[in-house]
Each structure stands twice: as structure tokens, then as C-alpha cells.
């Protein structure tokens, strides 16, 4: 296990050495989807970023328990149910499956447990009973339950705001609150809406309550890392902290937040009209290429989306992929998976993926030079380091998850042969005719016929 991993903690705005609460074990809770619409890449970036963290922890020999919840009851889901003329639970199930499909297409590992909000109502009721008994929550008698934020010794420490500066939401019902800033743990039932019985009346959970209850149920009173997008810092994560600490729980030791995918400098959202659904983008690029693109920026940096940037990223990945495929064919054996010291240092530096990608690029250059020099030992070492790095990033082209179709195989063959021809042209330009002939002969053995013409080099597959 690595003792060198450094992570940024939103709670103190510092990068510090990661020390798990229990040696050798790591507990992670990631806020998952509110399943009320198909996933766009803004949603899935979080899944990819924290999947990279999880894979690196596993590679560092930690036993990782990874929880990602599903919010399957929410105002937005109820609204969509009316719009789509479907039961609310059918809407939730429909889009939950869409998220699962998107995660799978991008090779995001399934969570250890994926709890549904509606499956943990009893834990939420128990938590509310505890908060009321400790004097931090109250039930005004109308079926609602609220957290009394003035009862807390500290609040808003994650976002560094001042309580008196907060404004109540425009649609907030202030009739039953002690303070306009108190937030709902439980919402009283409305006619036609789903509800569950509680000691204070029938209703449904507030958004924040579920995560405190489920994180406690699966990870205990204290766990290592809580993750989510920047937009969740306030109010969601602040209110999770308030609920959990009011219950007497330590809760999360480290808070990690990924930045947004932006378009034209603005956060991607449906309201902006620039939401890019995963299912649509997968018609343009393969899942492995979309994952490579979403994981390429540092998780704390904004990722400015454009189709041009996506295509450029995909082309760059295909060059790396082509190198690995050619290396496997030359070596005649499966390529191993090792981690270079440079890649390890980059990942231990708060998951510095851009630095890691630069190391991969250098390894590919080394490997291509080894191909030209017919140095199989150096080629095997470079290819193994490249594959090991890609596996951590979830983009190993030999992973069965990314089994290729006939069209994909043609694209890979085109890229592979083009890469070899570029190397042959470079060898001829420097008058290294031995290397040029070696590349030609190697392609011939693979059933590729090379023809030098006045218009350039042409090739055909036998």
C-alpha cells in the first residue's frame, strides 16, 4: 500500500497525505444520480473521476468499499412522471437503467453497494428520531420535520458561508419553520404524491436526509472519503454534515469534489439547452474514447466540451491503442500491466491525470522507437507500462468490456497500419532502409500488402 497518496480536502482546502481510518481499508460514499432524465456527460464525469480514484486505491492494495446511491424519489421525478404520463416509480426505474447503461459503456466499475433512497426509509425515520431526541430537529405538527440549524455549533464550514447571509428559497414554505434557513428532513404528504408513514405523519424524505442515513448504514459513523460534484457542496453536502454531526457521527474524513463539464464557459445543464446525453455521444465515438476524454482533465479542473476537442482526444487515444495492438502482434504474447514510477508519482499527486497522460505519451514514443529498432525487450517494457496506466484510467483496449464490433475493428486496423506507415516513411526519410524494410516485411507477414506509388503509399489487406 502506498503511503504517498496526496488528496485535496475541500473541508480545509489543503492537499494532505491520505491516511485511511482503518489501515488497509477505504470507505467511499459518492452522491449518485437523481434519476429523472437520461444521463449527460456532466453527470457521468463524476462517475469516471471517482472510478479512477477507486482503481488507483485498489492498485495501491487497499480494500475499497464504494457506495454510490440512487435518488429515486424527488420533486423532479414527480414532475417528470406527470409530463411523461407514467408512474413515478416507472420513471425512476427507466432512468436508473439509463444511468447503469452509461456507466457500463464507459467501464465505470459497479459500486460495492448501490442503495436506493426508497429502500432506506426506516433508516431515515430512525435518524430523524435521533435528531429530535438530541434537540437538533423538530416536527411542527403538520407532517414536516425540520433540522434546526441554529442548534448547531458549526454550520456551513464546507462552503465557508455565514448563516445570516443565506436567503430562503423563493418557493420555501416558512409557515412552520422556526428559522427560514431550517431545511426539511421530511416533507408532509400531498394529495396524489407517494408517501410513507412516520410517527409525525405520512410523507416522503427531503433530499439531504437519504445520504446521511445510507452512508451510515453502509459505512458506519465515520468513513474515509465523500465525493460528488462541486454543485453539491451547498446545500446538499453542508446539510449532510449538519444532519450527521447532529446525530453524533464523525461522518466523512475527506471531502472530494469534481469540477463541471462546461459549454461556452457555463455549467452544462438541461436548462441551458446544451445538455449532451451519453447515449447520443456514443453514436459518434466509442465508449473507451468518451471515457478517455472525460477522464483527461484533472478532476478539480473544469472540462470545456466541444466536438472538436472530443475528436482530437479520440484520435490521440487511437494512436495509443494502435501502438498497444501492434506491440502485442510483434511480441506474439499478451502484454503485461505494470506501473511506471512517473505514472505512480503523478497519480499520488492528487490524481494528476494530465501529468500521467504526458508520461503515457513518452512511453508510446519509447515503444515506437523500440519497434523501429526491433528491440523487443524495450518494446515489452514500454507497452506494459502503457497498458498498466490505461487500466488505472479505465481505458485498457484489451479489457473485455471494450470488445470491438466489426466497424470498430476496421477503424483500429486503419489506425494501426497508418501508424506503421508513418514510422516507415520516417525511416526512409532518414535513409534507414533496414528499418523501413523491417516494417514492410512485418506488415506483409500480417497480410498487409504495401505499394509505393507516385501519390504516396497505399495498402491493402489480403
Secondary structure, 3 states (H helix, E strand, C coil): CCCCCEEEECCCCEEEECCCCECCEEEEEECCCECCCCCEHHHHHHHHHHHHHHHHHHHCCCEEEEEECEECCCHHHHHHHHHHCCCHHHHHHHHHHHHHHHHHHCCCCCCCECCEHHHCHHHHHHHHHHHHHCCCEECCCCCCEEECHHHCCCCCCCCCCCHHHCCCCCCCCCCCCCCCCCEEEEEECCCCCCCECCCCCCEEECHHHHHHHHHHHHHCCEEEEEEEEHHHHHHHHHHHHHHHHHCCCCEEEEEEEECCEEECCEECCHHHCCCCEHHHHCCCCCHHHHHHHHHCCCCCCCEECCHHHHHHHHHHHHHHHHHHHHHHHHHCCCCCCCCCHHHHHHHHECCCHHHHHHHHHHHHHHHHHHHHHCCHHHHHHHHHHHHHHHHHCCCCCCCHHHCCCHHHHHHHHHHHHHHHHHHHHHHHHCCCHHHHHHHHHHHHHCCEEEEEECCEEEEEEC
